[in-house]
Amino acid sequence: MSLLRITENMQHQVSTSISLVNLVEQKKGPLTLALKLLDRLVGVKKMDVLYKQHQMQGLEKEAFAEKLLEVLNIEVLGGETVQKNIPKSGPLVIASNHPFGGIEGVILCLLIGQIRPDLQVLANQGLKLFPELKDYFIFTNPLSERDPKNTPSIRASLKHVKQGGALLVFPAGRVAYYQGDKKRISEHHWNRIVGKLINASQAHFLPIFVSGQNSPLFYRLGRVYYRFRLLMLARELLNKNNSQVQISCGSLVKPNTYKVEDSKQQAALCRIQSYSQDPFWNMAWPADQQIQQAPLANQVPWQQIAQELQNLPKDQCLLVHKEFSVYYGYQHQLPNTVVEIARLRELVFRQHNEGSGEPIDTDEFDATYTQLFVVNNEKQNIIGAYRMGQTDKLLEQGDISQLYLARMFNFSAGFVNRQQPCLELGRSFLIPEYQKSFQGLFLLWRGIGAFVCKFPHYRTLYGTVSLSKLYNPRSVALIEHGLVTPTDKVTPHKKFNFPPHPEILDFAKEHDLSAHLTTLLAAIESDGKDIPILAKHYLKLGAKFHCLGIDGNFNDTPGLLLSVELPKAPEKLLKLYLGEAWKQYKLNEG
């Protein structure tokens, strides 16, 4: 590869017919010194020597990429994870940040191309630095998003993906640079083309984050004049000699995950999904205390439960729906039933890494709280339950310590549970066969609706939604920042100290983060977990989320504290859960 060719590729905006080396050789005096200094600065001559010394000119693209990484002694970390997440066929758009301006393109071409030989790369002109890789590239001019000259490259990219191909995009279109308003090195906004490509082709999307930065000189010169960054690419490539490059990969995001019509907003979402993979913004849950898991208690014979139900006052059967009945009662009325509820709680909580390790999940609050539960009369079993604290009764018996959630939160005198009668909801569960059905949750809430109609002075419900530690901590941070509106009326005893990534905080200033949690979690949770179904349910009821705390009495499980002013819930849901009595309840002031 001639030095002239390298120079022209790096400085494509400059028309020249002689190489920098020739100029240096031909000129004398001060100009010679200036040209030598310029050559040393941009690293062109050194790159030319590298090509010739290692006989890299004309190699096949895969061989060239491997040779370049070998010559520079660059170790790639995380490549196996990237390759594991790449589907072997089908429409695929892969997008990455652009921290270096060159070597990340070589690395990703090699890694992805080994799984997807059909890989094409939509890239800026700067990557013409590597002509041996030209078969990968579809070149465009990212410095002008609406440049009509980009139309053929965009069409070619879309055609490739629609035909089932894999496409790698660097949507920022330029190398990350120092941004004064952010006071940090960051990327330009992502080109909306990434969203258009995903939507038009119904492609899966894979976000990638490449860790690292260029030299301080690169950013200083870039602040003087932005085009200096392009001139410095060869030098920055050589600076990566004897280094490690960390590649981090998100989960594969399915088509139709993005519920936005604005392609610019979708590009911003894709960008944040990339930054969410930044190892700087990652943590692991502290190791759980090793708890010896005792065998679950034996199931309580149904005959004992049936006898207790028969002895209950008739009005404690809140409703009958098909083969199901919903009851409420107290431990002194239902000792065997409460044991079975506690056994089932432990069974379900263990599935979510939240179990106590004891034969049943119980504590002293089972003796003072109200149990609301659903029975399948045909199968003769309990399918789910809530534990409810009637705060007016509980606080009559003593101070705030009578409330379970006072173990987890500091409630000031201004919080609603000390201002008026409330129902504290907790310890909810559904047995496994009902966890993905609407029916189980519907019956529990029909029971709650019947209970508040029976006791209409309860206008506010509050409680927590547990965020299982099966969630990645990044997801918990996103959920907290997206849903919580902080208040000075309640604080957690034990905080979740893991703030969102700075780029996510910037995103949240312009966009409603809560509306995009499902999309953002899709790139983090490998099993496709969304925000908890119970959190979605409370949101529909108009819940306010106050803070997130760590429940030290529940295997250090994170929990979102919320409250719902039930009379203000949407009329549609009041009708659904309260039935014909909804109007009277809404008007009743207790």
Number of C-alpha atoms within 10 A of each C-alpha: 17 13 20 19 18 22 24 18 19 23 19 16 10 10 8 12 10 13 18 20 17 11 14 18 12 9 12 10 7 9 12 15 13 12 17 17 13 15 17 13 14 21 20 26 22 15 18 19 14 16 17 12 10 11 13 18 15 12 14 12 20 16 14 21 23 13 16 18 18 13 14 16 14 17 16 16 13 14 19 13 14 21 18 12 14 21 15 17 13 16 23 31 29 26 25 26 27 27 21 23 25 19 24 22 22 19 22 22 23 21 19 22 18 14 17 21 15 17 23 25 24 23 23 21 21 23 21 21 19 20 19 19 22 15 12 20 22 20 20 21 19 20 12 12 14 10 11 9 12 15 12 13 17 18 11 14 24 21 15 19 24 19 11 16 23 30 27 25 23 22 27 23 26 25 21 20 23 18 14 10 6 11 8 11 15 19 20 18 14 25 23 19 18 25 25 19 24 26 18 12 20 19 24 21 27 25 26 26 24 24 20 14 19 21 14 10 13 21 21 15 14 18 16 10 10 13 13 17 23 20 23 23 25 25 21 22 18 16 14 19 15 13 12 14 18 17 24 23 27 25 24 22 25 18 15 13 15 21 11 14 11 11 19 18 18 25 22 20 23 28 28 21 28 25 25 29 24 20 14 10 15 14 11 9 11 8 6 10 8 7 11 9 12 11 10 15 16 10 12 16 13 16 10 13 21 15 13 15 19 10 11 16 10 10 10 15 21 20 17 15 10 9 11 19 18 25 24 23 20 17 17 11 14 20 16 19 25 22 20 23 26 21 22 26 25 23 23 21 22 15 12 15 16 21 20 21 20 16 18 22 24 18 9 9 15 21 14 19 25 20 22 25 28 26 19 16 14 9 11 15 18 22 23 26 29 25 22 25 27 20 21 17 14 17 17 10 12 10 10 20 12 20 20 20 21 15 17 22 20 17 20 14 12 11 14 17 23 15 10 14 20 24 23 23 22 19 18 21 24 23 17 14 9 14 16 12 11 9 11 21 22 13 24 24 18 21 27 25 24 22 20 19 20 15 12 17 16 23 22 19 23 23 21 24 22 24 23 20 19 14 21 19 21 22 24 24 17 24 25 24 21 17 23 17 12 14 11 12 13 19 19 22 17 17 15 17 8 15 15 20 20 14 15 20 16 13 17 15 9 9 14 12 20 16 13 20 18 19 20 25 26 22 28 25 19 15 10 15 17 16 17 14 14 14 20 13 12 17 16 12 21 16 22 18 25 21 24 31 23 21 20 13 11 17 18 18 18 25 23 22 24 22 23 20 16 20 19 14 17 12 13 9 14 22 15 14 19 22 14 11 15 21 14 12 23 19 10 13 11 11
